[in-house]
């Protein structure tokens, strides 16, 4: 589920994986990675709201064409999202918020 969402839908590339327990992804060969894992156990419940952890993160795409292509993949995958000030805002399958913005947008 994580690989399908992050790689096929959002467009990240797999940089490393450890069997079925961890997957590391990045975009455009960038050296910082997002780590996804099952170390709490497959099907583990979401962390409580007051737990330490990631609530949301922001991803930048290079231009409006890339953002529009991503929007079409979200629509095709029937993944709910909203547009706010031109950005795409959604939640991953695990409840973590994601804001996707254009990096070259003129202020």
MMTF fields as JSON, N, C-alpha, C and O atoms, coordinates in Angstrom:
{
  "mmtfVersion": "1.0.0",
  "mmtfProducer": "UNKNOWN",
  "numBonds": 427,
  "numAtoms": 428,
  "numGroups": 107,
  "numChains": 1,
  "numModels": 1,
  "chainsPerModel": [1],
  "groupsPerChain": [107],
  "chainIdList": ["A"],
  "bondAtomList": [4, 2, 8, 6, 12, 10, 16, 14, 20, 18, 24, 22, 28, 26, 32, 30, 36, 34, 40, 38, 44, 42, 48, 46, 52, 50, 56, 54, 60, 58, 64, 62, 68, 66, 72, 70, 76, 74, 80, 78, 84, 82, 88, 86, 92, 90, 96, 94, 100, 98, 104, 102, 108, 106, 112, 110, 116, 114, 120, 118, 124, 122, 128, 126, 132, 130, 136, 134, 140, 138, 144, 142, 148, 146, 152, 150, 156, 154, 160, 158, 164, 162, 168, 166, 172, 170, 176, 174, 180, 178, 184, 182, 188, 186, 192, 190, 196, 194, 200, 198, 204, 202, 208, 206, 212, 210, 216, 214, 220, 218, 224, 222, 228, 226, 232, 230, 236, 234, 240, 238, 244, 242, 248, 246, 252, 250, 256, 254, 260, 258, 264, 262, 268, 266, 272, 270, 276, 274, 280, 278, 284, 282, 288, 286, 292, 290, 296, 294, 300, 298, 304, 302, 308, 306, 312, 310, 316, 314, 320, 318, 324, 322, 328, 326, 332, 330, 336, 334, 340, 338, 344, 342, 348, 346, 352, 350, 356, 354, 360, 358, 364, 362, 368, 366, 372, 370, 376, 374, 380, 378, 384, 382, 388, 386, 392, 390, 396, 394, 400, 398, 404, 402, 408, 406, 412, 410, 416, 414, 420, 418, 424, 422],
  "bondOrderList": [1, 1, 1, 1, 1, 1, 1, 1, 1, 1, 1, 1, 1, 1, 1, 1, 1, 1, 1, 1, 1, 1, 1, 1, 1, 1, 1, 1, 1, 1, 1, 1, 1, 1, 1, 1, 1, 1, 1, 1, 1, 1, 1, 1, 1, 1, 1, 1, 1, 1, 1, 1, 1, 1, 1, 1, 1, 1, 1, 1, 1, 1, 1, 1, 1, 1, 1, 1, 1, 1, 1, 1, 1, 1, 1, 1, 1, 1, 1, 1, 1, 1, 1, 1, 1, 1, 1, 1, 1, 1, 1, 1, 1, 1, 1, 1, 1, 1, 1, 1, 1, 1, 1, 1, 1, 1],
  "groupList": [{"groupName": "UNK", "atomNameList": ["N", "CA", "C", "O"], "elementList": ["N", "C", "C", "O"], "formalChargeList": [0, 0, 0, 0], "bondAtomList": [1, 0, 2, 1, 3, 2], "bondOrderList": [1, 1, 2], "singleLetterCode": "X", "chemCompType": "L-PEPTIDE LINKING"}],
  "groupTypeList": [0, 0, 0, 0, 0, 0, 0, 0, 0, 0, 0, 0, 0, 0, 0, 0, 0, 0, 0, 0, 0, 0, 0, 0, 0, 0, 0, 0, 0, 0, 0, 0, 0, 0, 0, 0, 0, 0, 0, 0, 0, 0, 0, 0, 0, 0, 0, 0, 0, 0, 0, 0, 0, 0, 0, 0, 0, 0, 0, 0, 0, 0, 0, 0, 0, 0, 0, 0, 0, 0, 0, 0, 0, 0, 0, 0, 0, 0, 0, 0, 0, 0, 0, 0, 0, 0, 0, 0, 0, 0, 0, 0, 0, 0, 0, 0, 0, 0, 0, 0, 0, 0, 0, 0, 0, 0, 0],
  "groupIdList": [1, 2, 3, 4, 5, 6, 7, 8, 9, 10, 11, 12, 13, 14, 15, 16, 17, 18, 19, 20, 21, 22, 23, 24, 25, 26, 27, 28, 29, 30, 31, 32, 33, 34, 35, 36, 37, 38, 39, 40, 41, 42, 43, 44, 45, 46, 47, 48, 49, 50, 51, 52, 53, 54, 55, 56, 57, 58, 59, 60, 61, 62, 63, 64, 65, 66, 67, 68, 69, 70, 71, 72, 73, 74, 75, 76, 77, 78, 79, 80, 81, 82, 83, 84, 85, 86, 87, 88, 89, 90, 91, 92, 93, 94, 95, 96, 97, 98, 99, 100, 101, 102, 103, 104, 105, 106, 107],
  "secStructList": [7, 2, 2, 0, 0, 0, 0, 0, 0, 6, 7, 7, 3, 3, 3, 3, 3, 3, 6, 6, 6, 3, 3, 3, 3, 3, 1, 6, 6, 7, 1, 7, 7, 3, 3, 3, 3, 7, 6, 6, 7, 6, 6, 7, 7, 7, 7, 7, 6, 6, 1, 1, 1, 7, 7, 3, 3, 3, 3, 3, 3, 1, 1, 2, 2, 2, 2, 2, 2, 2, 2, 2, 2, 2, 2, 2, 6, 6, 7, 7, 3, 3, 3, 3, 6, 6, 3, 3, 3, 3, 3, 7, 6, 6, 1, 7, 3, 3, 3, 3, 3, 3, 6, 6, 7, 7, 7],
  "xCoordList": [0.822, 0.0, 0.872, 0.61, 1.897, 2.767, 3.52, 3.608, 4.059, 4.82, 3.917, 4.311, 2.726, 1.802, 1.481, 1.521, 1.168, 0.803, 1.981, 1.859, 3.113, 4.24, 4.972, 5.442, 5.071, 5.825, 4.935, 5.207, 3.887, 3.047, 2.191, 2.016, 1.652, 0.767, 1.538, 1.408, 2.339, 3.048, 4.285, 4.719, 4.866, 5.984, 7.373, 8.357, 7.48, 8.803, 9.434, 8.75, 10.768, 11.499, 12.063, 12.469, 12.09, 12.67, 14.183, 14.799, 14.782, 16.241, 16.824, 17.967, 16.054, 16.497, 15.285, 14.278, 15.402, 14.357, 15.003, 16.009, 14.399, 14.855, 13.743, 12.89, 13.763, 12.72, 11.349, 11.124, 10.447, 9.097, 8.901, 7.77, 9.989, 9.814, 10.127, 9.638, 10.92, 11.253, 11.51, 12.034, 11.125, 11.274, 11.754, 11.209, 12.77, 13.275, 13.085, 13.42, 12.539, 12.2, 12.746, 12.987, 12.935, 13.323, 12.819, 12.202, 13.086, 12.668, 13.859, 14.646, 13.984, 15.019, 16.427, 17.329, 16.654, 17.987, 18.46, 19.642, 17.538, 17.909, 18.447, 17.967, 19.437, 20.113, 19.382, 19.748, 18.37, 17.55, 16.377, 15.792, 16.043, 15.014, 13.86, 13.993, 12.734, 11.608, 11.662, 11.763, 11.596, 11.609, 10.219, 9.522, 9.814, 8.518, 8.802, 9.593, 8.167, 8.47, 7.282, 6.286, 7.414, 6.401, 6.925, 6.479, 7.851, 8.508, 7.563, 7.87, 6.433, 5.429, 4.51, 3.659, 4.681, 3.87, 2.916, 2.357, 2.727, 1.793, 0.396, -0.055, -0.283, -1.641, -1.711, -2.784, -0.584, -0.584, -1.506, -1.584, -2.195, -3.082, -2.287, -1.105, -2.948, -2.31, -1.93, -2.583, -0.872, -0.44, -1.504, -2.187, -1.651, -2.614, -2.22, -1.051, -3.185, -2.945, -1.858, -1.158, -1.695, -0.711, 0.661, 1.552, 0.84, 2.129, 3.097, 2.689, 4.372, 5.405, 5.395, 5.253, 5.544, 5.598, 5.337, 5.115, 5.366, 5.141, 3.638, 2.88, 3.211, 1.803, 1.565, 0.529, 2.554, 2.466, 3.855, 4.759, 4.004, 5.226, 4.869, 3.785, 5.788, 5.574, 6.534, 7.711, 6.013, 6.801, 6.703, 5.62, 7.824, 7.825, 8.005, 8.876, 7.181, 7.345, 7.861, 7.637, 8.545, 9.213, 8.309, 8.694, 7.101, 6.28, 4.809, 4.45, 3.982, 2.537, 2.2, 1.271, 2.929, 2.664, 2.81, 1.976, 3.872, 4.078, 2.949, 2.475, 2.515, 1.424, 0.137, -0.605, -0.133, -1.345, -1.304, -2.331, -0.122, 0.01, -0.25, -0.907, 0.268, 0.027, -1.46, -2.011, -2.096, -3.533, -4.306, -5.239, -3.935, -4.613, -4.405, -5.318, -3.207, -2.969, -3.806, -4.301, -3.964, -4.809, -6.263, -6.937, -6.733, -8.114, -8.287, -9.255, -7.351, -7.434, -7.413, -8.082, -6.648, -6.569, -7.667, -7.704, -8.569, -9.678, -9.182, -9.761, -8.098, -7.521, -8.02, -7.804, -8.679, -9.218, -8.12, -7.091, -8.351, -7.422, -8.197, -9.34, -7.563, -8.13, -7.07, -5.874, -7.528, -6.61, -6.746, -7.854, -5.629, -5.59, -4.513, -3.334, -4.912, -3.965, -3.076, -1.894, -3.635, -2.889, -2.157, -1.721, -2.009, -1.327, -2.314, -3.523, -1.792, -2.597, -2.355, -1.214, -3.445, -3.367, -4.123, -5.272, -3.472, -4.081, -3.492, -2.615, -3.974, -3.431, -2.995, -3.645, -1.88, -1.447, -2.334, -3.163, -2.186, -3.057, -2.957, -3.766, -1.97, -1.734, -2.122, -1.9, -2.718, -3.213, -2.237, -2.562, -1.055, -0.082, -0.427, -0.643, -0.477, -0.809, 0.34, 1.507, -0.002, 0.996, 0.495, -0.646, 1.352, 1.071, 2.052, 3.257, 1.548, 2.397, 2.301, 1.222, 3.445, 3.503, 4.446, 5.226, 4.357, 5.231, 6.461, 6.33, 7.638, 8.873, 9.219, 9.859, 8.815, 9.192, 8.074, 8.107, 7.087, 5.975, 6.473, 7.202, 6.079, 6.466, 5.581, 4.359, 6.217, 5.475, 4.848, 4.183],
  "yCoordList": [-1.192, 0.0, 1.264, 2.191, 1.308, 2.483, 2.678, 3.791, 1.584, 1.69, 2.171, 3.042, 1.62, 2.025, 3.519, 4.25, 3.962, 5.36, 6.295, 7.223, 6.046, 6.978, 6.884, 7.898, 5.696, 5.55, 5.677, 6.5, 4.883, 4.913, 6.165, 6.718, 6.622, 7.785, 9.089, 9.965, 9.234, 10.498, 10.624, 11.741, 9.51, 9.58, 9.469, 9.752, 9.066, 8.857, 7.595, 6.732, 7.504, 6.332, 5.58, 6.192, 4.263, 3.443, 3.59, 3.427, 3.902, 3.988, 2.793, 2.409, 2.204, 1.013, 0.363, 1.016, -0.928, -1.621, -2.752, -3.331, -3.044, -4.114, -5.134, -5.054, -6.098, -7.111, -6.475, -5.551, -6.968, -6.408, -5.471, -5.078, -5.094, -4.299, -2.814, -2.016, -2.411, -0.993, -0.654, -1.458, 0.56, 1.069, 2.509, 3.292, 2.861, 4.229, 4.784, 4.135, 6.0, 6.604, 8.025, 8.669, 8.498, 9.888, 10.285, 9.483, 11.519, 12.011, 12.63, 13.359, 12.334, 12.94, 12.635, 13.434, 11.505, 11.152, 11.946, 11.916, 12.66, 13.479, 12.6, 11.482, 13.086, 12.258, 12.133, 11.279, 12.947, 12.77, 11.869, 11.994, 10.973, 9.973, 10.063, 10.599, 9.531, 9.289, 7.808, 6.971, 7.483, 6.088, 5.637, 6.323, 4.483, 3.878, 2.504, 1.756, 2.149, 0.84, 0.236, 0.905, -1.03, -1.793, -2.192, -3.196, -1.441, -1.855, -1.861, -2.494, -1.178, -1.254, -2.453, -2.753, -3.132, -4.3, -4.005, -2.911, -4.971, -4.815, -4.593, -5.338, -3.586, -3.3, -2.637, -2.574, -2.141, -1.469, -0.252, 0.415, 0.037, 1.203, 2.501, 2.546, 3.544, 4.865, 5.319, 4.964, 6.105, 6.633, 7.595, 8.258, 7.678, 8.63, 10.066, 10.345, 10.962, 12.36, 13.024, 13.903, 12.633, 13.283, 12.608, 12.978, 11.628, 10.941, 11.767, 12.554, 11.577, 12.218, 11.586, 10.37, 12.396, 11.852, 12.915, 14.08, 12.513, 13.41, 13.627, 12.664, 14.874, 15.208, 15.523, 15.168, 16.206, 16.519, 16.89, 17.18, 16.874, 17.374, 17.979, 17.743, 18.761, 19.456, 18.913, 18.679, 18.717, 18.272, 19.361, 19.885, 19.7, 20.68, 19.977, 19.119, 20.343, 19.868, 21.045, 22.196, 20.781, 21.868, 22.873, 24.029, 22.45, 23.379, 22.953, 21.9, 23.792, 23.541, 22.279, 21.561, 21.994, 20.772, 19.534, 18.631, 19.491, 18.347, 18.255, 17.16, 19.396, 19.398, 18.904, 18.133, 19.342, 18.899, 17.408, 16.732, 16.886, 15.443, 14.65, 13.609, 15.153, 14.498, 14.522, 13.527, 15.649, 15.755, 14.707, 14.098, 14.492, 13.497, 12.081, 11.257, 11.789, 10.47, 10.285, 9.189, 11.347, 11.269, 11.004, 10.175, 11.712, 11.517, 10.081, 9.41, 9.613, 8.256, 7.207, 6.179, 7.464, 6.536, 6.725, 6.032, 7.676, 7.984, 8.309, 7.884, 9.072, 9.492, 10.893, 11.811, 11.074, 12.392, 13.427, 13.134, 14.624, 15.738, 17.037, 17.048, 18.121, 19.455, 20.344, 20.063, 21.424, 22.453, 23.663, 24.149, 24.153, 25.35, 26.274, 25.922, 27.439, 28.429, 27.82, 28.151, 26.936, 26.303, 25.043, 24.28, 24.799, 23.595, 22.436, 22.644, 21.227, 20.03, 19.61, 19.52, 19.357, 18.935, 17.618, 17.507, 16.623, 15.308, 14.59, 15.119, 13.394, 12.524, 11.213, 10.703, 10.686, 9.389, 8.299, 8.602, 7.05, 5.987, 5.767, 5.039, 6.391, 6.204, 7.425, 7.476, 8.432, 9.616, 10.773, 11.795, 10.646, 11.744, 12.749, 12.38, 14.023, 15.076, 15.39, 15.346, 15.707, 16.077, 17.312, 17.35, 18.315, 19.494, 19.451, 19.312, 19.568, 19.549, 20.917, 21.365, 21.564, 22.923, 22.992, 22.074, 24.09, 24.314, 25.077, 26.102, 24.583, 25.22, 26.493, 27.375, 26.619, 27.809, 28.839, 29.716, 28.741, 29.684, 31.076, 31.263, 32.04, 33.423, 33.965, 33.821, 34.594, 35.148, 36.47, 37.086],
  "zCoordList": [0.0, 0.0, 0.0, -0.767, 0.847, 0.913, -0.4, -0.918, -0.927, -2.178, -3.309, -4.084, -3.412, -4.473, -4.351, -5.341, -3.145, -2.943, -3.233, -4.032, -2.585, -2.702, -4.044, -4.559, -4.608, -5.855, -7.088, -7.962, -7.169, -8.362, -8.448, -9.534, -7.321, -7.365, -7.24, -8.095, -6.187, -5.996, -6.872, -7.153, -7.314, -8.248, -7.647, -8.33, -6.388, -5.792, -6.36, -6.911, -6.213, -6.676, -5.48, -4.491, -5.568, -4.51, -4.556, -5.61, -3.403, -3.329, -2.583, -2.831, -1.675, -0.942, -0.297, -0.023, -0.063, 0.694, 1.481, 1.072, 2.611, 3.485, 3.594, 4.477, 2.681, 2.66, 2.578, 1.796, 3.38, 3.422, 4.598, 4.882, 5.301, 6.51, 6.359, 7.158, 5.37, 5.221, 3.763, 2.992, 3.414, 2.053, 2.158, 2.936, 1.38, 1.359, -0.041, -1.032, -0.111, -1.397, -1.47, -0.449, -2.698, -2.926, -4.31, -5.01, -4.691, -6.01, -6.717, -6.113, -7.997, -8.813, -8.366, -8.619, -7.708, -7.249, -6.05, -5.705, -5.408, -4.253, -3.135, -2.946, -2.392, -1.401, -0.065, 0.743, 0.193, 1.403, 1.044, -0.032, 1.942, 1.658, 2.638, 3.739, 2.217, 3.106, 3.44, 2.543, 4.717, 5.151, 5.539, 6.286, 5.034, 5.339, 5.901, 5.327, 7.025, 7.595, 8.325, 8.602, 8.622, 9.353, 10.722, 11.278, 11.275, 12.499, 13.699, 14.71, 13.617, 14.687, 14.459, 15.296, 13.336, 13.013, 11.874, 11.793, 10.999, 9.881, 10.433, 11.303, 9.939, 10.377, 11.739, 12.339, 12.239, 13.545, 13.485, 12.454, 14.574, 14.573, 14.48, 14.821, 14.018, 13.937, 15.341, 16.323, 15.419, 16.712, 17.251, 16.469, 18.563, 19.126, 18.777, 18.509, 18.782, 18.403, 19.244, 18.742, 20.502, 21.372, 21.331, 22.096, 20.452, 20.333, 19.497, 18.642, 19.757, 18.959, 17.57, 17.446, 16.53, 15.18, 14.143, 14.471, 12.903, 11.778, 11.61, 11.501, 11.588, 11.359, 9.881, 9.318, 9.254, 7.83, 7.329, 8.112, 6.019, 5.396, 4.056, 3.523, 3.515, 2.249, 1.205, 1.481, 0.005, -1.136, -2.196, -2.454, -2.806, -3.891, -5.223, -5.369, -6.193, -7.563, -8.385, -8.011, -9.498, -10.214, -10.917, -11.087, -11.332, -12.11, -12.101, -11.574, -12.69, -12.724, -13.507, -13.137, -14.574, -15.342, -14.458, -14.51, -13.646, -12.737, -11.718, -11.415, -11.188, -10.213, -10.853, -10.244, -12.075, -12.772, -13.099, -13.025, -13.461, -13.709, -12.431, -12.454, -11.331, -10.047, -9.703, -9.232, -9.937, -9.678, -10.484, -9.962, -11.73, -12.557, -12.017, -12.078, -11.487, -10.891, -9.623, -9.36, -8.846, -7.642, -8.028, -7.417, -9.04, -9.508, -10.012, -9.656, -10.836, -11.385, -10.275, -10.378, -9.216, -8.095, -7.065, -6.048, -7.337, -6.416, -5.014, -4.014, -4.968, -3.693, -3.383, -4.174, -2.252, -1.918, -1.689, -1.081, -2.179, -1.984, -2.13, -2.587, -1.738, -1.905, -2.527, -2.446, -3.151, -3.657, -2.751, -2.527, -2.227, -1.384, -1.924, -1.937, -2.363, -2.905, -3.978, -4.071, -4.783, -5.865, -5.456, -6.318, -4.146, -3.672, -3.58, -3.479, -3.617, -3.372, -1.929, -1.476, -1.219, 0.183, 0.319, -0.108, 0.915, 1.057, 2.257, 2.94, 2.507, 3.552, 2.899, 1.987, 3.392, 2.881, 3.484, 4.343, 3.066, 3.576, 5.089, 5.664, 5.731, 7.157, 7.97, 9.18, 7.279, 7.969, 8.067, 8.672, 7.493, 7.534, 6.445, 5.291, 6.821, 5.875, 4.938, 5.328, 3.699, 2.69, 1.951, 1.489, 1.846, 1.02, -0.135, 0.077, -1.357, -2.534, -3.193, -3.582, -3.308, -3.829, -5.023, -5.277, -5.74, -6.893, -6.398, -5.729, -6.725, -6.23, -6.966, -6.393, -8.232, -8.995, -9.084, -9.948, -8.2, -8.21, -7.865, -6.891, -8.661, -8.383, -7.278, -7.314, -6.289, -5.154, -5.516, -4.684]
}
